[in-house]
Amino acid sequence: SEDMLAALTEAEEDDDVKVVIFKGAGRCFSTGYDLSRVYYVYGAGTGKEEDKTRRPSQRARLKYDLWRSGTLRRIYHCPKVTIAQIHSYCVGGGLYVALCCDLALAAEDAKISHMEQRLVFSGALYVLPIEIMHIGPKKSRELLLTGKTIDGNEAERIGLVNKAVPVDKLEEETKKLATTVTLLPRDGIAIGKAMAQLAYDSLGLNASFSQGYLGHTMATNVRFEPDEFNFLKTRRDLGLKDA
C-alpha cells in the first residue's frame, strides 16, 4: 500500500499525467490482503499458544483500519482519471481498489470475488456503499454472503466493470480507453472529477470510508461460538495453508 500511495502521489503531482492505470504486475490483479498477517497487523503477537499477548485494543484496531481506509480514499479522490485493469484473481482488497477507480476493464476469464467475507465479515467491507451503487443491494449482498466467484463477463453484466474482453486483448483495450481519455484537456478532466465527486458526495458515497473502517474493526472483534469456523484459531493450530 505504501508503494502504491507513493506512485499515486507522484502521478498526482505530475501535470503531464492524465490517467492512472491500476494493474497487477504478476499473475493476477490482486488476491487481497495477506492472510498470514490478518489480526497480527493490530499488534496481536504471533498467535501461538504460548504467546500471552493480550488482544489488541479497540484504539489499535481503529488506528490501523483508518489508515487502511485512507488508502482507498486516496484512490477514490485521485484528481486523475483512474482505470482498473483486472486479470485473473481480483479478490478482497483488490476488488476494493477496483471499486474506487473511475473505470474498470476485466479479462473475460477473470476471477472476481469477496471470498474474504467468508472468514467472518459477511458484508463489513470498506467500500460497501460504493459497491451497492455499482451493482445494487441484492447482488452486493449475494456476493458478500456467499463469497462466490464471478468472471469478467458476469462482472460486466451486473455493472461491476465497464467491459470484459479476451485476456490477450486486455492491455490493448485498456490503453485504448486511456488514450481516449487523454485527448481531453487537463482542466476538463479536473473539473469533471470534481463534479463527479460532488455528485457522489450528494449520494452519501463518501461515507464508505468512515463506515468501512469502523465496520472492519467491529468484524475483527467477533466472538465465535464453539460450532462456528474460527479462521484465526484454525490458522494457529493447523497453519495458514490448512486453514
Backbone as CSV, one residue per row, in Angstrom:
resi,resn,N_x,N_y,N_z,CA_x,CA_y,CA_z,C_x,C_y,C_z
1,SER,0.815,-1.202,0.000,0.000,0.000,0.000,0.854,1.260,0.000
2,GLU,1.955,1.236,0.757,2.807,2.419,0.820,3.453,2.698,-0.531
3,ASP,3.896,1.650,-1.221,4.484,1.831,-2.551,3.436,2.348,-3.530
4,MET,2.222,1.817,-3.425,1.152,2.251,-4.312,0.805,3.715,-4.069
5,LEU,0.746,4.117,-2.804,0.437,5.507,-2.482,1.544,6.442,-2.943
6,ALA,2.789,5.989,-2.846,3.908,6.809,-3.313,3.816,7.029,-4.821
7,ALA,3.483,5.972,-5.561,3.325,6.087,-7.012,2.138,6.980,-7.354
8,LEU,1.066,6.868,-6.572,-0.116,7.689,-6.816,0.190,9.160,-6.565
9,THR,0.936,9.441,-5.509,1.323,10.821,-5.209,2.170,11.398,-6.335
10,GLU,3.094,10.604,-6.835,3.949,11.046,-7.945,3.108,11.374,-9.173
11,ALA,2.121,10.540,-9.470,1.249,10.776,-10.625,0.395,12.022,-10.423
12,GLU,-0.092,12.215,-9.212,-0.945,13.375,-8.926,-0.186,14.687,-9.076
13,GLU,1.099,14.654,-8.771,1.904,15.874,-8.818,2.494,16.144,-10.198
14,ASP,2.333,15.210,-11.113,2.851,15.363,-12.473,1.733,15.880,-13.370
15,ASP,1.850,17.113,-13.827,0.784,17.732,-14.615,0.620,17.084,-15.984
16,ASP,1.618,16.338,-16.425,1.517,15.665,-17.720,0.707,14.369,-17.639
17,VAL,0.479,13.884,-16.451,-0.283,12.643,-16.263,-1.776,12.960,-16.199
18,LYS,-2.542,12.301,-17.048,-3.992,12.474,-17.052,-4.726,11.227,-16.571
19,VAL,-4.102,10.077,-16.745,-4.740,8.800,-16.408,-3.783,7.947,-15.579
20,VAL,-4.331,7.285,-14.569,-3.568,6.332,-13.761,-4.220,4.960,-13.915
21,ILE,-3.434,3.972,-14.336,-3.943,2.612,-14.524,-3.447,1.729,-13.378
22,PHE,-4.375,1.066,-12.719,-4.042,0.106,-11.670,-4.098,-1.299,-12.268
23,LYS,-2.989,-2.016,-12.199,-2.970,-3.382,-12.718,-1.982,-4.217,-11.918
24,GLY,-2.171,-5.518,-11.944,-1.264,-6.414,-11.246,-0.017,-6.661,-12.069
25,ALA,1.137,-6.619,-11.422,2.397,-6.827,-12.138,2.715,-8.306,-12.310
26,GLY,2.016,-9.163,-11.598,2.301,-10.587,-11.659,1.198,-11.386,-12.325
27,ARG,0.893,-12.544,-11.743,-0.048,-13.476,-12.362,-1.503,-13.069,-12.201
28,CYS,-1.785,-12.083,-11.360,-3.176,-11.674,-11.155,-3.247,-10.195,-10.801
29,PHE,-4.460,-9.668,-10.780,-4.659,-8.271,-10.376,-4.335,-8.125,-8.898
30,SER,-4.997,-8.902,-8.055,-4.708,-8.908,-6.621,-5.502,-10.015,-5.937
31,THR,-4.836,-10.735,-5.048,-5.537,-11.750,-4.252,-5.974,-11.192,-2.904
32,GLY,-5.860,-9.882,-2.735,-6.320,-9.266,-1.497,-5.237,-9.226,-0.439
33,TYR,-5.676,-9.107,0.793,-4.745,-8.954,1.899,-4.017,-10.266,2.215
34,ASP,-2.839,-10.137,2.756,-2.019,-11.283,3.145,-2.647,-11.947,4.373
35,LEU,-3.202,-13.144,4.195,-3.896,-13.817,5.296,-2.954,-14.244,6.417
36,SER,-1.664,-14.281,6.136,-0.719,-14.625,7.199,-0.561,-13.476,8.192
37,ARG,-0.998,-12.270,7.796,-0.850,-11.096,8.658,-2.173,-10.642,9.265
38,VAL,-3.271,-11.300,8.886,-4.576,-10.921,9.425,-4.550,-10.982,10.944
39,TYR,-5.016,-9.940,11.571,-5.094,-9.784,13.030,-3.754,-9.379,13.629
40,TYR,-2.640,-9.952,13.134,-1.337,-9.591,13.677,-1.000,-8.122,13.388
41,VAL,-1.568,-7.551,12.332,-1.272,-6.161,11.990,-1.726,-5.206,13.085
42,TYR,-2.613,-5.671,13.955,-3.055,-4.845,15.079,-2.080,-4.904,16.256
43,GLY,-1.010,-5.673,16.126,-0.071,-5.837,17.218,-0.480,-6.942,18.162
44,ALA,-1.102,-7.998,17.620,-1.649,-9.070,18.452,-0.652,-10.176,18.744
45,GLY,0.618,-9.992,18.410,1.608,-11.031,18.673,1.648,-12.068,17.568
46,THR,2.168,-13.221,17.875,2.371,-14.253,16.860,1.168,-15.154,16.685
47,GLY,0.288,-15.198,17.675,-0.867,-16.072,17.617,-0.589,-17.460,18.145
48,LYS,0.657,-17.753,18.546,0.994,-19.067,19.073,0.434,-19.229,20.484
49,GLU,0.199,-20.467,20.846,-0.445,-20.757,22.131,0.346,-20.187,23.304
50,GLU,1.684,-20.234,23.199,2.497,-19.762,24.320,2.582,-18.234,24.382
51,ASP,2.085,-17.575,23.346,2.116,-16.114,23.318,0.950,-15.588,24.151
52,LYS,1.260,-14.932,25.247,0.221,-14.461,26.162,-0.174,-13.006,25.895
53,THR,0.203,-12.492,24.744,-0.138,-11.114,24.410,-1.644,-10.913,24.469
54,ARG,-2.050,-9.825,25.082,-3.478,-9.545,25.169,-4.050,-9.220,23.794
55,ARG,-5.339,-9.372,23.671,-5.999,-8.995,22.422,-5.789,-7.502,22.205
56,PRO,-5.627,-7.072,20.958,-5.367,-5.656,20.696,-6.533,-4.783,21.127
57,SER,-6.211,-3.577,21.547,-7.240,-2.632,21.983,-8.066,-2.148,20.803
58,GLN,-9.225,-1.595,21.092,-10.046,-1.021,20.034,-9.324,0.153,19.376
59,ARG,-8.583,0.927,20.156,-7.884,2.082,19.579,-6.796,1.639,18.601
60,ALA,-6.151,0.495,18.899,-5.139,-0.032,17.973,-5.792,-0.498,16.683
61,ARG,-6.935,-1.158,16.814,-7.663,-1.619,15.630,-8.119,-0.433,14.781
62,LEU,-8.731,0.538,15.446,-9.274,1.699,14.729,-8.173,2.488,14.028
63,LYS,-7.020,2.616,14.673,-5.912,3.358,14.076,-5.456,2.704,12.780
64,TYR,-5.278,1.381,12.820,-4.820,0.678,11.623,-5.885,0.696,10.533
65,ASP,-7.129,0.430,10.902,-8.191,0.363,9.901,-8.474,1.729,9.283
66,LEU,-8.274,2.794,10.050,-8.420,4.140,9.496,-7.345,4.392,8.449
67,TRP,-6.127,3.948,8.729,-5.050,4.094,7.744,-5.367,3.297,6.486
68,ARG,-5.841,2.057,6.660,-6.171,1.215,5.510,-7.292,1.842,4.692
69,SER,-8.295,2.366,5.359,-9.398,3.032,4.673,-8.909,4.269,3.937
70,GLY,-7.923,4.958,4.536,-7.375,6.154,3.904,-6.704,5.858,2.574
71,THR,-6.127,4.658,2.436,-5.523,4.257,1.164,-6.576,4.220,0.059
72,LEU,-7.717,3.624,0.363,-8.804,3.552,-0.615,-9.386,4.935,-0.888
73,ARG,-9.466,5.748,0.148,-9.978,7.115,-0.023,-9.091,7.903,-0.983
74,ARG,-7.769,7.694,-0.899,-6.847,8.384,-1.792,-7.117,8.025,-3.248
75,ILE,-7.359,6.747,-3.508,-7.657,6.316,-4.875,-8.967,6.932,-5.340
76,TYR,-9.957,6.877,-4.484,-11.293,7.386,-4.797,-11.260,8.880,-5.113
77,HIS,-10.420,9.632,-4.401,-10.357,11.083,-4.570,-9.212,11.527,-5.482
78,CYS,-8.554,10.600,-6.138,-7.460,10.970,-7.039,-7.968,11.932,-8.113
79,PRO,-7.280,13.062,-8.337,-7.736,14.030,-9.334,-7.532,13.572,-10.780
80,LYS,-6.771,12.503,-10.973,-6.597,11.939,-12.308,-7.705,10.926,-12.574
81,VAL,-7.910,10.580,-13.833,-8.850,9.507,-14.167,-8.173,8.179,-13.840
82,THR,-8.849,7.334,-13.095,-8.268,6.059,-12.663,-8.970,4.895,-13.362
83,ILE,-8.170,3.928,-13.818,-8.696,2.753,-14.525,-8.120,1.493,-13.888
84,ALA,-8.986,0.549,-13.561,-8.540,-0.756,-13.067,-8.475,-1.728,-14.239
85,GLN,-7.335,-2.383,-14.403,-7.131,-3.376,-15.461,-7.037,-4.746,-14.789
86,ILE,-8.123,-5.503,-14.820,-8.250,-6.709,-13.995,-7.988,-7.979,-14.801
87,HIS,-6.992,-8.745,-14.379,-6.763,-10.065,-14.968,-6.646,-11.093,-13.852
88,SER,-7.057,-12.306,-14.140,-7.017,-13.409,-13.186,-7.747,-13.026,-11.894
89,TYR,-7.130,-13.289,-10.733,-7.833,-13.077,-9.464,-7.936,-11.599,-9.091
90,CYS,-9.123,-11.221,-8.658,-9.379,-9.887,-8.104,-10.260,-10.125,-6.884
91,VAL,-9.621,-10.195,-5.722,-10.293,-10.653,-4.506,-10.095,-9.652,-3.374
92,GLY,-11.101,-9.519,-2.530,-10.969,-8.743,-1.300,-10.492,-7.324,-1.531
93,GLY,-9.344,-6.984,-0.905,-8.813,-5.637,-1.022,-8.541,-5.224,-2.452
94,GLY,-8.211,-6.183,-3.311,-8.015,-5.870,-4.723,-9.293,-5.388,-5.372
95,LEU,-10.406,-6.001,-5.005,-11.698,-5.583,-5.538,-12.086,-4.216,-4.996
96,TYR,-11.700,-3.919,-3.748,-11.984,-2.595,-3.187,-11.284,-1.512,-4.019
97,VAL,-10.044,-1.798,-4.412,-9.296,-0.846,-5.240,-10.024,-0.605,-6.556
98,ALA,-10.460,-1.688,-7.202,-11.166,-1.565,-8.483,-12.455,-0.763,-8.331
99,LEU,-13.168,-0.966,-7.227,-14.417,-0.241,-6.994,-14.180,1.255,-6.815
100,CYS,-13.002,1.622,-6.324,-12.694,3.034,-6.100,-12.197,3.736,-7.358
101,CYS,-11.942,2.981,-8.427,-11.487,3.576,-9.687,-12.663,4.118,-10.490
102,ASP,-12.375,5.079,-11.363,-13.414,5.653,-12.226,-13.941,4.632,-13.218
103,LEU,-13.034,3.844,-13.780,-13.374,2.884,-14.827,-12.691,1.553,-14.529
104,ALA,-13.240,0.486,-15.081,-12.628,-0.830,-14.870,-12.864,-1.724,-16.078
105,LEU,-11.804,-2.352,-16.552,-11.881,-3.367,-17.595,-11.387,-4.682,-17.009
106,ALA,-12.005,-5.776,-17.429,-11.621,-7.086,-16.897,-11.459,-8.089,-18.021
107,ALA,-10.560,-9.019,-17.822,-10.460,-10.151,-18.737,-11.710,-11.001,-18.587
108,GLU,-12.152,-11.596,-19.680,-13.362,-12.417,-19.626,-13.227,-13.566,-18.633
109,ASP,-12.009,-14.080,-18.477,-11.805,-15.203,-17.564,-11.300,-14.766,-16.186
110,ALA,-11.445,-13.490,-15.864,-11.044,-13.008,-14.539,-11.851,-13.721,-13.458
111,LYS,-11.284,-13.818,-12.279,-11.941,-14.480,-11.142,-12.129,-13.446,-10.040
112,ILE,-13.326,-12.911,-9.966,-13.626,-11.784,-9.081,-14.519,-12.250,-7.941
113,SER,-14.131,-11.924,-6.713,-14.954,-12.392,-5.592,-14.687,-11.617,-4.309
114,HIS,-15.616,-11.818,-3.371,-15.460,-11.365,-1.986,-15.209,-12.587,-1.108
115,MET,-14.304,-13.439,-1.538,-14.013,-14.663,-0.800,-13.627,-14.378,0.652
116,GLU,-12.984,-13.219,0.865,-12.539,-12.867,2.218,-13.695,-12.714,3.197
117,GLN,-14.879,-12.406,2.664,-16.029,-12.193,3.539,-16.467,-13.473,4.243
118,ARG,-16.097,-14.616,3.689,-16.484,-15.892,4.291,-15.696,-16.187,5.571
119,LEU,-14.631,-15.451,5.812,-13.850,-15.669,7.024,-14.629,-15.242,8.257
120,VAL,-15.336,-14.106,8.130,-16.099,-13.602,9.277,-16.975,-12.406,8.913
121,PHE,-16.556,-11.585,7.965,-17.117,-10.245,7.815,-18.581,-10.200,7.384
122,SER,-18.949,-11.006,6.404,-20.350,-11.099,5.963,-20.932,-9.769,5.489
123,GLY,-20.069,-8.883,5.011,-20.562,-7.618,4.468,-19.927,-6.384,5.061
124,ALA,-19.006,-6.562,6.015,-18.360,-5.409,6.645,-17.123,-5.008,5.846
125,LEU,-17.331,-4.585,4.603,-16.200,-4.194,3.768,-16.029,-2.684,3.763
126,TYR,-14.856,-2.243,3.349,-14.506,-0.834,3.436,-15.362,0.059,2.541
127,VAL,-15.816,-0.444,1.407,-16.461,0.425,0.414,-17.866,-0.070,0.076
128,LEU,-18.612,-0.485,1.072,-19.933,-1.071,0.848,-20.886,-0.157,0.079
129,PRO,-21.067,1.124,0.471,-21.986,1.977,-0.289,-21.589,2.125,-1.759
130,ILE,-20.279,2.165,-2.024,-19.817,2.293,-3.407,-20.187,1.048,-4.202
131,GLU,-20.007,-0.125,-3.609,-20.370,-1.351,-4.318,-21.873,-1.433,-4.557
132,ILE,-22.659,-1.081,-3.548,-24.116,-1.117,-3.703,-24.557,-0.191,-4.830
133,MET,-23.912,0.966,-4.949,-24.258,1.887,-6.028,-23.903,1.292,-7.389
134,HIS,-22.855,0.482,-7.439,-22.458,-0.154,-8.697,-23.436,-1.244,-9.131
135,ILE,-23.780,-2.152,-8.206,-24.490,-3.371,-8.620,-25.814,-3.599,-7.908
136,GLY,-26.194,-2.695,-7.007,-27.467,-2.841,-6.310,-27.336,-3.641,-5.022
137,PRO,-28.254,-3.430,-4.089,-28.143,-4.080,-2.776,-28.270,-5.593,-2.801
138,LYS,-29.179,-6.132,-3.602,-29.388,-7.581,-3.601,-28.166,-8.325,-4.147
139,LYS,-27.642,-7.861,-5.268,-26.476,-8.528,-5.857,-25.251,-8.359,-4.958
140,SER,-25.108,-7.187,-4.352,-23.995,-6.977,-3.435,-24.079,-7.936,-2.252
141,ARG,-25.264,-8.066,-1.670,-25.425,-8.979,-0.538,-25.144,-10.425,-0.950
142,GLU,-25.547,-10.785,-2.157,-25.287,-12.146,-2.642,-23.789,-12.431,-2.707
143,LEU,-23.041,-11.508,-3.305,-21.601,-11.712,-3.446,-20.902,-11.719,-2.089
144,LEU,-21.382,-10.873,-1.177,-20.753,-10.769,0.135,-21.056,-11.974,1.022
145,LEU,-22.280,-12.447,0.991,-22.671,-13.546,1.873,-22.203,-14.912,1.371
146,THR,-22.112,-15.069,0.060,-21.716,-16.369,-0.490,-20.232,-16.455,-0.808
147,GLY,-19.589,-15.314,-1.069,-18.190,-15.332,-1.479,-17.988,-15.951,-2.849
148,LYS,-19.066,-16.089,-3.631,-18.990,-16.742,-4.937,-18.077,-15.975,-5.885
149,THR,-17.474,-16.712,-6.802,-16.588,-16.120,-7.798,-17.345,-15.898,-9.099
150,ILE,-17.190,-14.708,-9.675,-17.783,-14.415,-10.974,-16.668,-14.091,-11.960
151,ASP,-16.945,-14.308,-13.248,-15.941,-13.993,-14.260,-16.155,-12.575,-14.785
152,GLY,-15.299,-12.175,-15.711,-15.375,-10.825,-16.243,-16.678,-10.525,-16.950
153,ASN,-17.212,-11.503,-17.679,-18.470,-11.287,-18.392,-19.617,-11.007,-17.429
154,GLU,-19.676,-11.774,-16.342,-20.718,-11.553,-15.342,-20.511,-10.209,-14.646
155,ALA,-19.252,-9.852,-14.398,-18.954,-8.563,-13.776,-19.428,-7.410,-14.652
156,GLU,-19.269,-7.557,-15.964,-19.777,-6.528,-16.881,-21.299,-6.502,-16.867
157,ARG,-21.915,-7.664,-16.859,-23.378,-7.744,-16.912,-24.037,-7.054,-15.719
158,ILE,-23.443,-7.190,-14.542,-24.058,-6.605,-13.346,-23.572,-5.188,-13.064
159,GLY,-22.625,-4.687,-13.864,-22.175,-3.311,-13.700,-20.975,-3.127,-12.797
160,LEU,-20.289,-4.214,-12.478,-19.112,-4.117,-11.624,-17.909,-3.590,-12.397
161,VAL,-17.847,-3.890,-13.699,-16.809,-3.350,-14.580,-17.476,-2.775,-15.825
162,ASN,-16.748,-1.931,-16.529,-17.295,-1.323,-17.741,-17.356,-2.290,-18.908
163,LYS,-16.318,-3.147,-19.003,-16.232,-4.013,-20.172,-15.366,-5.230,-19.864
164,ALA,-15.758,-6.371,-20.411,-14.944,-7.589,-20.336,-14.415,-7.903,-21.727
165,VAL,-13.142,-8.243,-21.806,-12.505,-8.523,-23.094,-11.646,-9.778,-22.961
166,PRO,-11.302,-10.419,-24.092,-10.379,-11.559,-24.018,-9.084,-11.142,-23.331
167,VAL,-8.506,-12.032,-22.554,-7.338,-11.674,-21.756,-6.187,-11.171,-22.620
168,ASP,-6.045,-11.704,-23.845,-4.953,-11.262,-24.704,-5.198,-9.888,-25.318
169,LYS,-6.395,-9.343,-25.112,-6.730,-8.009,-25.611,-6.837,-6.986,-24.484
170,LEU,-6.679,-7.441,-23.235,-6.928,-6.569,-22.087,-6.000,-5.363,-22.053
171,GLU,-4.714,-5.596,-22.233,-3.742,-4.500,-22.218,-4.054,-3.499,-23.325
172,GLU,-4.317,-4.001,-24.510,-4.608,-3.145,-25.662,-5.869,-2.319,-25.440
173,GLU,-6.926,-2.960,-24.953,-8.192,-2.258,-24.741,-8.079,-1.220,-23.630
174,THR,-7.305,-1.532,-22.602,-7.124,-0.571,-21.513,-6.361,0.650,-22.001
175,LYS,-5.314,0.428,-22.777,-4.545,1.547,-23.326,-5.396,2.380,-24.274
176,LYS,-6.247,1.712,-25.038,-7.131,2.425,-25.959,-8.084,3.337,-25.187
177,LEU,-8.652,2.816,-24.106,-9.551,3.616,-23.276,-8.805,4.782,-22.643
178,ALA,-7.606,4.514,-22.141,-6.808,5.569,-21.521,-6.448,6.652,-22.531
179,THR,-6.101,6.243,-23.745,-5.759,7.207,-24.795,-6.944,8.106,-25.123
180,THR,-8.127,7.520,-25.176,-9.334,8.315,-25.428,-9.503,9.389,-24.363
181,VAL,-9.261,9.015,-23.108,-9.397,9.972,-22.005,-8.341,11.065,-22.103
182,THR,-7.121,10.715,-22.504,-6.040,11.700,-22.544,-6.251,12.773,-23.604
183,LEU,-7.177,12.561,-24.513,-7.474,13.584,-25.517,-8.259,14.745,-24.919
184,LEU,-8.771,14.565,-23.720,-9.487,15.637,-23.032,-8.493,16.629,-22.434
185,PRO,-8.870,17.912,-22.310,-7.967,18.901,-21.712,-7.779,18.657,-20.215
186,ARG,-6.641,19.050,-19.694,-6.327,18.836,-18.281,-7.376,19.466,-17.365
187,ASP,-7.724,20.715,-17.652,-8.726,21.388,-16.819,-10.075,20.684,-16.902
188,GLY,-10.398,20.187,-18.081,-11.671,19.483,-18.245,-11.727,18.233,-17.379
189,ILE,-10.620,17.489,-17.346,-10.552,16.287,-16.516,-10.699,16.650,-15.042
190,ALA,-9.981,17.698,-14.621,-10.034,18.112,-13.213,-11.437,18.556,-12.818
191,ILE,-12.085,19.327,-13.698,-13.443,19.793,-13.410,-14.411,18.614,-13.376
192,GLY,-14.268,17.713,-14.351,-15.148,16.547,-14.403,-15.021,15.675,-13.168
193,LYS,-13.779,15.480,-12.696,-13.570,14.689,-11.481,-14.197,15.374,-10.274
194,ALA,-14.017,16.685,-10.188,-14.574,17.424,-9.050,-16.094,17.352,-9.043
195,MET,-16.703,17.477,-10.216,-18.165,17.411,-10.306,-18.670,16.008,-9.991
196,ALA,-17.934,15.003,-10.446,-18.322,13.625,-10.139,-18.270,13.385,-8.633
197,GLN,-17.210,13.877,-7.983,-17.099,13.713,-6.540,-18.228,14.419,-5.805
198,LEU,-18.610,15.588,-6.292,-19.719,16.317,-5.671,-21.010,15.522,-5.793
199,ALA,-21.226,14.924,-6.963,-22.423,14.103,-7.166,-22.397,12.876,-6.255
200,TYR,-21.230,12.226,-6.167,-21.109,11.052,-5.299,-21.333,11.424,-3.833
201,ASP,-20.802,12.595,-3.442,-20.985,13.042,-2.060,-22.454,13.276,-1.745
202,SER,-23.189,13.809,-2.728,-24.619,14.063,-2.508,-25.392,12.762,-2.330
203,LEU,-24.821,11.661,-2.827,-25.436,10.343,-2.677,-24.942,9.615,-1.423
204,GLY,-24.041,10.250,-0.705,-23.539,9.665,0.533,-22.421,8.658,0.362
205,LEU,-21.831,8.573,-0.838,-20.820,7.544,-1.076,-19.517,7.801,-0.328
206,ASN,-19.250,9.053,-0.007,-18.017,9.351,0.718,-18.032,8.760,2.127
207,ALA,-19.237,8.436,2.602,-19.357,7.808,3.926,-18.803,6.386,3.926
208,SER,-18.537,5.846,2.734,-17.993,4.490,2.633,-16.774,4.297,3.522
209,PHE,-15.928,5.309,3.577,-14.632,5.148,4.227,-14.732,5.207,5.751
210,SER,-15.585,6.094,6.270,-15.802,6.118,7.720,-16.546,4.869,8.165
211,GLN,-17.590,4.516,7.421,-18.356,3.309,7.736,-17.477,2.072,7.611
212,GLY,-16.609,2.083,6.601,-15.804,0.910,6.314,-14.807,0.571,7.397
213,TYR,-14.075,1.568,7.879,-13.053,1.231,8.867,-13.666,0.875,10.216
214,LEU,-14.791,1.498,10.558,-15.475,1.127,11.799,-16.032,-0.295,11.711
215,GLY,-16.630,-0.615,10.553,-17.185,-1.951,10.361,-16.117,-3.025,10.400
216,HIS,-14.960,-2.730,9.803,-13.874,-3.707,9.793,-13.345,-3.946,11.200
217,THR,-13.226,-2.867,11.972,-12.768,-3.005,13.353,-13.724,-3.874,14.162
218,MET,-15.020,-3.652,13.990,-16.006,-4.465,14.708,-15.929,-5.930,14.276
219,ALA,-15.773,-6.153,12.976,-15.778,-7.523,12.451,-14.570,-8.326,12.908
220,THR,-13.465,-7.643,13.216,-12.283,-8.363,13.695,-12.347,-8.619,15.199
221,ASN,-13.455,-8.261,15.811,-13.631,-8.500,17.245,-14.823,-9.421,17.498
222,VAL,-15.129,-10.245,16.500,-16.261,-11.172,16.603,-15.969,-12.266,17.633
223,ARG,-16.991,-12.650,18.379,-16.871,-13.801,19.278,-17.444,-15.022,18.570
224,PHE,-16.606,-16.014,18.367,-17.047,-17.236,17.701,-17.621,-18.219,18.720
225,GLU,-18.735,-18.835,18.350,-19.316,-19.882,19.178,-18.609,-21.208,18.876
226,PRO,-18.713,-22.190,19.771,-17.972,-23.451,19.600,-18.232,-24.169,18.279
227,ASP,-19.433,-24.025,17.722,-19.763,-24.746,16.491,-19.481,-23.934,15.232
228,GLU,-18.789,-22.804,15.356,-18.528,-21.926,14.212,-17.056,-21.977,13.802
229,PHE,-16.816,-21.839,12.489,-15.445,-21.862,11.982,-14.715,-20.599,12.409
230,ASN,-13.577,-20.774,13.041,-12.754,-19.668,13.518,-11.428,-19.705,12.764
231,PHE,-11.289,-18.819,11.780,-10.088,-18.817,10.943,-8.833,-18.587,11.768
232,LEU,-8.874,-17.650,12.697,-7.683,-17.324,13.473,-7.222,-18.513,14.314
233,LYS,-8.163,-19.198,14.942,-7.822,-20.367,15.753,-7.298,-21.500,14.870
234,THR,-7.956,-21.702,13.723,-7.533,-22.769,12.814,-6.154,-22.479,12.242
235,ARG,-5.887,-21.219,11.901,-4.555,-20.847,11.409,-3.498,-21.105,12.477
236,ARG,-3.827,-20.786,13.726,-2.891,-21.015,14.826,-2.599,-22.499,15.025
237,ASP,-3.635,-23.321,14.941,-3.494,-24.749,15.240,-2.947,-25.565,14.070
238,LEU,-3.350,-25.203,12.847,-3.007,-26.019,11.680,-2.073,-25.334,10.690
239,GLY,-1.905,-24.025,10.833,-1.111,-23.287,9.861,-1.985,-22.663,8.791
240,LEU,-1.430,-21.683,8.081,-2.203,-20.919,7.105,-2.724,-21.783,5.966
241,LYS,-1.892,-22.655,5.426,-2.291,-23.449,4.258,-3.494,-24.329,4.562
242,ASP,-3.489,-25.008,5.689,-4.598,-25.896,6.042,-5.833,-25.125,6.489
243,ALA,-5.626,-23.930,7.028,-6.770,-23.114,7.441,-7.571,-22.683,6.238
